[in-house]
């Protein structure tokens, strides 16, 4: 079995989570911002978590703006990347999808444990990734993103956001 297939089997067999949206609302709902480095380029990262259209849904939007471009009346001019996810609370996990401005769409499965939301996205046949969201003691939101390579999990983005 390949590393990707083995990892996907482990992800899909995640044990039930103890915290749920109903019993423990996501404490990072809101708007967040930080300067960041996006694939080597200086950028401004923005993150917004908000309730979904139903009490069991939550939405997230991630936006990366070119911080070297001048102010513009049209945000699209400075847009480097944008992605959106919708998660649904189910009995044993959160499930949903991720869509991005590069044309990608990925299934998601996530768990909330010990104050950290960890989501796994993608499919073994294409690309697998992992993202974690953790509220720090000082009120910042730490987000880390990895992609699975032949050598294992490779961190490609780490940002500590401030509330906006």
HELIX and SHEET records of a PDB file:
HELIX    1   1 UNK A    3  UNK A   12  1                                  10    
HELIX    2   2 UNK A   75  UNK A   78  1                                   4    
SHEET    1   A11 UNK A  30  UNK A  38  0                                        
SHEET    2   A11 UNK A  41  UNK A  51 -1                                        
SHEET    3   A11 UNK A  57  UNK A  66 -1                                        
SHEET    4   A11 UNK A  79  UNK A  89 -1                                        
SHEET    5   A11 UNK A  94  UNK A 100 -1                                        
SHEET    6   A11 UNK A 105  UNK A 113 -1                                        
SHEET    7   A11 UNK A 116  UNK A 122 -1                                        
SHEET    8   A11 UNK A 128  UNK A 135 -1                                        
SHEET    9   A11 UNK A 141  UNK A 149 -1                                        
SHEET   10   A11 UNK A 152  UNK A 163 -1                                        
SHEET   11   A11 UNK A  30  UNK A  38 -1                                        
END                                                                             
